[in-house]
Amino acid sequence: MAEIFAPTGYTIALKDVPFITAGPYKAQWVQWAGHAMAVEVAPPGWPANPDTDVLWDGLPESRCQCAHYGYVTGGRALMRLGDGSEHMLNEGDLYYCPPGHRVYSLDGFENIEFNPDLDAALAAMASFERNARRAEES
């Protein structure tokens, strides 16, 4: 996976943070003190439709194991938990995604997100990149 940008100071302009991509998903990730922060943009239908996706393959239980706390700056997404419950994330919402979830962009999804477990965030992004590349090749 592309490295998550690690600024040397305590602030950085968003315009100076490089983009990471996984298929059509793009984000600006920053790490500080063992935590990750992301500004993400996911197009409609990413990573796939909730019933046929493969981007989660390779993660424990085929779900993201990183807790996320965020704010939806645009669009809408569906969060599906391991127990089968579903929750809508709408523009203007603050949200918490517990470990063991999947999130699907419905009509485009933009957010600012905080990830307290850098290792789990890195594992999820590596899986997304690997599986997006594999999907593009097939």
Secondary structure as the mmCIF struct_conf table of DSSP 4:
data_model
#
loop_
_struct_conf.conf_type_id
_struct_conf.id
_struct_conf.beg_label_comp_id
_struct_conf.beg_label_asym_id
_struct_conf.beg_label_seq_id
_struct_conf.end_label_comp_id
_struct_conf.end_label_asym_id
_struct_conf.end_label_seq_id
HELX_LH_PP_P HELX_LH_PP_P1 ALA A 2 ILE A 4
STRN STRN1 PHE A 5 PHE A 5
BEND BEND1 THR A 8 TYR A 10
HELX_RH_3T_P HELX_RH_3T_P1 LEU A 14 ASP A 16
BEND BEND2 VAL A 17 VAL A 17
HELX_LH_PP_P HELX_LH_PP_P2 PRO A 18 PRO A 18
STRN STRN2 PHE A 19 ALA A 22
TURN_TY1_P TURN_TY1_P1 GLY A 23 PRO A 24
STRN STRN3 TYR A 25 TRP A 32
TURN_TY1_P TURN_TY1_P2 ALA A 33 GLY A 34
STRN STRN4 HIS A 35 ALA A 42
TURN_TY1_P TURN_TY1_P3 PRO A 44 GLY A 45
BEND BEND3 PRO A 47 PRO A 47
TURN_TY1_P TURN_TY1_P4 PRO A 50 THR A 52
TURN_TY1_P TURN_TY1_P5 LEU A 55 GLY A 58
BEND BEND4 LEU A 59 LEU A 59
HELX_RH_3T_P HELX_RH_3T_P2 PRO A 60 SER A 62
BEND BEND5 ARG A 63 ARG A 63
STRN STRN5 CYS A 64 CYS A 64
BEND BEND6 CYS A 66 CYS A 66
STRN STRN6 HIS A 68 LEU A 81
TURN_TY1_P TURN_TY1_P6 GLY A 82 ASP A 83
BEND BEND7 GLY A 84 GLY A 84
STRN STRN7 GLU A 86 ASN A 90
TURN_TY1_P TURN_TY1_P7 GLU A 91 GLY A 92
STRN STRN8 LEU A 94 CYS A 97
BEND BEND8 PRO A 99 GLY A 100
STRN STRN9 HIS A 101 ASN A 115
BEND BEND9 PRO A 116 PRO A 116
HELX_RH_AL_P HELX_RH_AL_P1 LEU A 118 GLU A 137
#
